[in-house]
Amino acid sequence: MGWVITAFIVGMLWGHGAGWIYAHKTVAYECEKLDAFYVGKKVFRCTAVEDRND
């Protein structure tokens, strides 16, 4: 029974990490291509912040 709980926790942690990575890549891709991304009916505009090494 203990292994079931352990497997469940590991699966939840893996799913959370995979979802976090996927969400960030999706937002970055949409910002790069469209300068915006959407959540539901709301549209968010993206602004790039560049590092300057002067």
N, C-alpha and C positions, 0 to 999 in steps of 0.2 A: 504494500500500500504506500510506503514511503517513496518508492521509486516513481509512482504515478504523480505524486505531488511535486517531486523534483522535476520530472519531465514536463509537467504543466508550467512550472515557474520558468524553466529554461526556455520553453516554447514562447511564453509571454514576453520574456526579455528579448529573445531573438526577433519576434514579430515587431516589437516596439522599435528596436534598432533599425530593422529593415524598413519599416514605415517612415521613420524619421529621415533616413537617407533618401528614400524615394521622394518624399515630399519636398525636401530641399533641392534635389536635382530638378524636379518638375518646375518649381518656382523659378529657379535660376534659368532654366531653358526658356520658359515663357517670357521672362523679363528680357532675356537676350534677343529673342525673336520678335516679340510684340510690344516691348516696353510696358507690359502690364500683365497681371494675372488676376484670376477671378476666384471668388469663394461664394458659392451660391449665386445670388443675383448681384453681389457687390463686385466692382472692378477696382483693383488697386494699381496705381501707376508706380513704375519703378524708376529710380534714379541711381546711376552708377557713381560710386565714389572711388576715384583713382588715387593710388598712392603716388606721391611725388618724391623723387630722390634727387633734389637739387643740390 
